[in-house]
């Protein structure tokens, strides 16, 4: 009974310290407000590949015909002269501007050569520039009244794996939001542990009826609870649970256990507040790699899958964005649970040794 009362007292003390810690409050407010604001400021729809400007109002009917033949037509804006078209590209209102000479229709009718000027922004990918050349060629054939010199085959696009290109950037960032909140809470917990070690608070506790195991368990419970709660609140506000909220919450719980173990390691190893923060950040930065990799389409490199946080990111992405269930994410969750066990045991062992050495 005395052991239970000692644990409850330590638990209450840790919660009280965290709610009174200025750094913890600041990081919490910063994390919630920043990520929620960023989510709602980013576009809610996938933007088109590029915006096209055309000098040559007389070609409007040709473009309308070409657009009608496309499943996803490129947005087109028409300009009266080259100066306004070029200015629009320079001011980044357009990604591409194509200037057709006024005598182009006559030149094509007389079978003469005409020069078309293309304005592009410096950041436009090379593959988009190649697409512009194709557009100019198709327009030339259309103006001449000829079909393309080859017959176009029927095509069918098959997306192998999740179609991440069709997901808005702000939704692809959901795992990043959740993980960054967990990181901030881990840094706060590590700083709290370091402060208690430096102030000899922990050494004073273990000479009471409480034991080192009570301290370790309290730190683990408080750290996991706070990190999990903050991350869950952020995902709730940005509607990040998807059709499988239970799965996402379970993944967040495992992620909170993971970063709590790392916070114990950093808090035990640091000699002061700043060294603890540096150690924690150095340990946590590699864990953010899977979260950032989820922003970009493509296959994840094999070595990224070995990073402890990969299971957390993969499970949240699959569940909140693509509606995956427990069966599809079982392997990722199992890997994450394994890393939670390893990091949690290492963190408690290092903190226990540090307490014993006080």
C-alpha positions as CSV (number, residue, x, y, z in Angstrom):
1,X,0.0,0.0,0.0
2,X,2.8,2.3,0.9
3,X,4.5,1.5,-2.5
4,X,1.3,2.4,-4.3
5,X,1.0,5.7,-2.4
6,X,4.6,6.6,-3.1
7,X,4.1,6.0,-6.8
8,X,1.0,8.1,-6.9
9,X,2.7,10.9,-5.1
10,X,5.6,10.9,-7.5
11,X,3.2,10.8,-10.4
12,X,1.3,13.8,-9.1
13,X,4.6,15.6,-8.5
14,X,5.8,15.0,-12.1
15,X,2.5,16.1,-13.6
16,X,2.6,19.3,-11.5
17,X,6.2,20.0,-12.5
18,X,5.4,19.7,-16.2
19,X,2.4,22.0,-16.0
20,X,4.5,24.6,-14.1
21,X,7.5,24.3,-16.4
22,X,7.8,27.3,-18.6
23,X,9.7,25.5,-21.4
24,X,7.1,22.7,-21.5
25,X,4.2,25.2,-21.8
26,X,6.0,27.2,-24.5
27,X,6.8,24.1,-26.6
28,X,3.3,22.8,-26.2
29,X,1.7,26.1,-27.3
30,X,4.2,26.5,-30.1
31,X,3.7,23.0,-31.4
32,X,-0.1,23.1,-31.4
33,X,-0.6,26.6,-32.9
34,X,2.2,26.2,-35.5
35,X,1.2,22.9,-36.9
36,X,-2.6,23.6,-36.9
37,X,-2.0,27.0,-38.5
38,X,0.3,25.4,-41.1
39,X,-2.3,22.8,-42.0
40,X,-5.1,25.2,-42.6
41,X,-2.8,27.6,-44.5
42,X,-1.7,25.0,-47.0
43,X,-3.8,24.4,-50.1
44,X,-6.6,21.8,-49.6
45,X,-6.4,20.6,-53.2
46,X,-3.7,19.3,-55.5
47,X,-2.4,22.2,-57.7
48,X,-2.1,21.7,-61.4
49,X,1.3,20.9,-62.9
50,X,1.7,24.3,-64.4
51,X,-0.3,27.4,-65.5
52,X,0.0,28.3,-69.2
53,X,-0.3,31.7,-70.7
54,X,-0.8,32.3,-74.5
55,X,-0.3,35.4,-76.6
56,X,-2.7,35.0,-79.5
57,X,-6.4,35.5,-78.7
58,X,-7.2,34.2,-82.2
59,X,-6.0,30.8,-81.1
60,X,-8.6,30.5,-78.3
61,X,-10.8,28.1,-80.3
62,X,-7.8,25.8,-81.0
63,X,-7.0,25.6,-77.3
64,X,-10.6,25.0,-76.4
65,X,-10.6,22.0,-78.8
66,X,-7.4,20.6,-77.4
67,X,-8.6,21.1,-73.8
68,X,-11.8,19.2,-74.6
69,X,-9.7,16.2,-75.7
70,X,-7.8,16.1,-72.4
71,X,-8.9,14.4,-69.2
72,X,-7.2,17.0,-67.1
73,X,-6.7,20.2,-69.2
74,X,-4.0,22.6,-68.4
75,X,-5.3,26.1,-67.2
76,X,-4.8,28.6,-70.0
77,X,-4.8,32.5,-69.7
78,X,-4.7,34.6,-72.9
79,X,-2.7,37.8,-73.4
80,X,-2.8,40.5,-76.0
81,X,0.9,41.2,-76.3
82,X,4.4,39.8,-75.5
83,X,5.1,42.4,-72.8
84,X,2.2,41.4,-70.6
85,X,2.8,37.7,-71.2
86,X,6.5,38.0,-70.2
87,X,5.7,40.2,-67.2
88,X,3.2,37.5,-65.9
89,X,5.9,34.9,-66.1
90,X,8.5,37.1,-64.4
91,X,6.0,37.8,-61.6
92,X,5.3,34.1,-61.2
93,X,1.7,34.5,-62.1
94,X,2.4,31.9,-64.9
95,X,4.8,29.0,-65.1
96,X,4.9,29.0,-68.9
97,X,4.1,31.6,-71.5
98,X,3.9,30.8,-75.2
99,X,4.0,33.7,-77.7
100,X,2.6,32.8,-81.2
101,X,3.5,35.4,-83.8
102,X,0.6,37.4,-85.3
103,X,1.5,36.1,-88.8
104,X,1.5,32.5,-87.7
105,X,-1.8,31.6,-89.4
106,X,-0.6,33.1,-92.6
107,X,2.8,31.4,-92.4
108,X,1.2,28.0,-91.9
109,X,-1.2,28.6,-94.8
110,X,1.8,29.5,-97.0
111,X,3.8,26.5,-95.7
112,X,6.4,28.9,-94.2
113,X,8.5,28.7,-91.1
114,X,7.2,30.6,-88.0
115,X,9.1,31.3,-84.7
116,X,7.3,30.6,-81.4
117,X,8.7,32.2,-78.3
118,X,8.4,30.2,-75.0
119,X,8.8,32.0,-71.6
120,X,9.4,29.7,-68.5
121,X,10.2,30.3,-64.9
122,X,13.7,29.1,-63.7
123,X,12.2,26.6,-61.4
124,X,10.1,24.8,-64.0
125,X,11.1,21.1,-64.2
126,X,12.7,19.9,-67.4
127,X,10.0,17.4,-68.1
128,X,7.4,20.3,-68.1
129,X,9.5,22.1,-70.6
130,X,9.5,19.1,-72.8
131,X,5.7,19.0,-72.5
132,X,5.5,22.6,-73.7
133,X,7.3,21.6,-76.9
134,X,4.7,18.9,-77.5
135,X,1.9,21.4,-76.9
136,X,3.4,23.8,-79.5
137,X,3.7,21.0,-82.0
138,X,0.1,19.9,-81.5
139,X,-1.1,23.4,-81.9
140,X,0.9,23.8,-85.2
141,X,-0.7,20.7,-86.6
142,X,-4.2,21.8,-85.4
143,X,-3.8,25.2,-87.1
144,X,-2.6,23.6,-90.3
145,X,-5.7,21.3,-90.3
146,X,-3.6,18.2,-90.2
147,X,-3.7,15.2,-87.8
148,X,-0.5,14.2,-86.0
149,X,1.9,12.2,-88.3
150,X,1.4,9.2,-86.1
151,X,-1.6,7.4,-84.8
152,X,-1.9,7.8,-81.0
153,X,-2.3,4.5,-79.2
154,X,-4.9,4.0,-76.5
155,X,-3.3,4.3,-73.1
156,X,-4.3,3.2,-69.6
157,X,-2.6,4.7,-66.5
158,X,-2.1,2.3,-63.6
159,X,-0.8,3.7,-60.3
160,X,1.2,1.0,-58.6
161,X,0.7,1.6,-54.8
162,X,-1.1,4.5,-53.1
163,X,-1.7,7.5,-55.4
164,X,0.1,10.0,-53.2
165,X,0.4,12.5,-56.1
166,X,-3.4,13.0,-55.8
167,X,-3.2,13.8,-52.1
168,X,-2.8,17.5,-51.1
169,X,0.5,18.4,-49.4
170,X,-1.2,19.4,-46.2
171,X,-2.7,15.9,-45.8
172,X,0.6,14.2,-46.7
173,X,2.1,16.2,-43.8
174,X,-0.1,14.7,-41.1
175,X,2.5,12.1,-40.0
176,X,5.0,14.9,-39.8
177,X,2.8,17.1,-37.7
178,X,2.2,14.2,-35.2
179,X,5.8,13.2,-35.0
180,X,7.1,16.8,-34.5
181,X,4.7,17.2,-31.6
182,X,6.1,14.0,-30.1
183,X,9.6,15.3,-30.6
184,X,8.9,18.6,-28.8
185,X,7.3,16.8,-25.8
186,X,10.2,14.5,-25.6
187,X,12.6,17.4,-25.5
188,X,10.6,18.9,-22.7
189,X,10.5,15.7,-20.7
190,X,14.3,15.2,-21.2
191,X,14.9,18.7,-19.9
192,X,12.7,18.0,-16.8
193,X,14.6,14.8,-16.0
194,X,18.0,16.6,-16.4
195,X,16.8,19.4,-14.1
196,X,15.8,16.9,-11.4
197,X,19.1,15.2,-11.6
198,X,21.1,18.4,-11.4
199,X,19.0,19.7,-8.5
200,X,19.3,16.3,-6.6
201,X,15.5,15.9,-6.6
202,X,15.7,12.3,-7.6
203,X,18.3,11.4,-5.0
204,X,16.1,12.9,-2.4
205,X,13.1,10.8,-3.6
206,X,14.9,7.5,-3.5
207,X,15.8,7.9,0.2
208,X,12.1,7.9,1.0
209,X,9.9,4.8,1.0
210,X,9.8,5.3,-2.8
211,X,12.1,3.2,-5.0
212,X,13.9,3.9,-8.2
213,X,11.4,1.8,-10.0
214,X,8.6,4.2,-8.9
215,X,10.5,7.1,-10.3
216,X,11.1,5.3,-13.6
217,X,7.5,4.2,-13.9
218,X,6.2,7.6,-13.2
219,X,8.5,9.2,-15.8
220,X,7.4,6.7,-18.3
221,X,3.7,7.1,-17.6
222,X,3.8,10.9,-17.5
223,X,6.0,11.3,-20.6
224,X,3.8,8.9,-22.6
225,X,0.6,10.4,-21.5
226,X,1.6,14.0,-22.2
227,X,3.2,13.3,-25.6
228,X,0.2,11.1,-26.7
229,X,-2.3,13.7,-25.6
230,X,-0.7,16.6,-27.4
231,X,-0.2,14.6,-30.6
232,X,-3.8,13.3,-30.5
233,X,-5.2,16.9,-30.0
234,X,-3.3,18.1,-33.0
235,X,-4.5,15.3,-35.2
236,X,-8.0,15.8,-34.0
237,X,-8.0,19.5,-34.9
238,X,-6.5,18.8,-38.4
239,X,-8.9,15.9,-38.9
240,X,-6.1,13.4,-39.2
241,X,-7.7,10.3,-37.8
242,X,-9.3,9.2,-41.0
243,X,-11.7,6.2,-41.1
244,X,-9.5,4.2,-38.6
245,X,-9.2,6.4,-35.5
246,X,-8.5,3.5,-33.2
247,X,-5.5,2.5,-35.3
248,X,-4.1,6.0,-35.5
249,X,-4.5,6.4,-31.7
250,X,-2.7,3.1,-31.1
251,X,0.2,4.2,-33.4
252,X,0.4,7.5,-31.5
253,X,0.5,5.7,-28.2
254,X,3.5,3.5,-29.4
255,X,5.2,6.6,-30.8
256,X,4.8,8.4,-27.4
257,X,6.4,5.4,-25.7
258,X,9.2,5.5,-28.2
259,X,10.1,9.2,-27.7
260,X,9.7,8.9,-23.9
261,X,12.4,6.2,-23.9
262,X,14.6,8.5,-25.9
263,X,13.8,11.4,-23.6
264,X,15.0,9.3,-20.6
265,X,18.3,8.6,-22.4
266,X,18.9,12.3,-23.3
267,X,17.8,13.5,-19.8
268,X,20.2,11.0,-18.1
269,X,23.1,11.8,-20.4
270,X,22.9,15.6,-20.3
271,X,25.0,17.5,-17.8
272,X,22.8,20.6,-18.0
273,X,19.7,21.9,-19.8
274,X,21.5,22.9,-23.0
275,X,23.5,19.7,-23.3
276,X,20.3,17.7,-22.7
277,X,18.5,19.6,-25.5
278,X,21.5,19.0,-27.9
279,X,21.6,15.3,-27.1
280,X,17.9,15.0,-27.5
281,X,17.8,16.8,-30.8
282,X,20.7,14.8,-32.2
283,X,19.0,11.6,-31.3
284,X,15.6,12.7,-32.6
285,X,16.6,14.3,-35.9
286,X,17.2,10.9,-37.6
287,X,13.8,9.7,-36.4
288,X,12.2,12.6,-38.4
289,X,13.6,11.3,-41.8
290,X,10.6,8.9,-42.4
291,X,8.2,11.7,-41.6
292,X,9.8,14.0,-44.2
293,X,10.0,11.2,-46.7
294,X,6.3,10.8,-46.6
295,X,6.0,14.3,-48.3
296,X,7.5,13.1,-51.6
297,X,6.0,10.5,-53.9
298,X,8.2,7.5,-54.6
299,X,9.4,4.3,-53.0
300,X,11.0,4.7,-49.6
301,X,14.7,3.6,-49.4
302,X,15.3,0.4,-47.6
303,X,17.5,1.9,-44.9
304,X,14.7,4.4,-44.0
305,X,12.4,1.4,-43.1
306,X,14.9,0.4,-40.3
307,X,14.6,3.8,-38.5
308,X,12.5,3.3,-35.4
309,X,9.9,5.9,-36.3
310,X,9.2,4.5,-39.7
311,X,6.4,2.3,-38.4
312,X,4.7,5.2,-36.8
313,X,4.8,7.3,-40.0
314,X,3.8,4.4,-42.2
315,X,0.8,3.4,-40.0
316,X,-0.5,7.0,-39.7
317,X,-0.1,7.7,-43.4
318,X,-1.8,4.4,-44.4
319,X,-4.7,4.8,-42.0
320,X,-5.4,8.6,-42.1
321,X,-4.8,9.2,-45.8
322,X,-5.6,6.0,-47.6
323,X,-8.0,4.3,-45.2
324,X,-5.9,1.2,-44.5
325,X,-6.9,-1.1,-41.7
326,X,-5.2,-3.2,-39.0
327,X,-4.3,-6.0,-41.4
328,X,-2.5,-3.6,-43.8
329,X,-0.5,-1.9,-41.0
330,X,0.2,-4.9,-38.8
331,X,3.8,-5.2,-39.8
332,X,4.5,-1.5,-39.4
333,X,2.9,-1.5,-35.9
334,X,4.8,-4.6,-34.9
335,X,8.1,-3.0,-35.9
336,X,7.2,0.1,-34.0
337,X,6.2,-1.9,-30.9
338,X,9.6,-3.7,-31.0
339,X,11.5,-0.4,-31.2
340,X,9.3,1.0,-28.3
341,X,10.4,-2.0,-26.1
342,X,14.0,-1.5,-27.0
343,X,14.2,2.2,-26.5
344,X,12.0,2.1,-23.3
345,X,14.2,-0.6,-21.7
346,X,17.4,1.3,-22.6
347,X,16.0,4.6,-21.3
348,X,14.9,3.1,-18.0
349,X,18.2,1.3,-17.6
350,X,20.3,4.4,-18.2
351,X,18.1,6.5,-15.9
352,X,18.2,3.8,-13.2
353,X,22.0,3.8,-13.3
354,X,22.1,7.6,-13.2
355,X,19.9,7.6,-10.1
356,X,22.0,5.0,-8.4
357,X,25.1,7.1,-9.0
358,X,23.6,10.2,-7.3
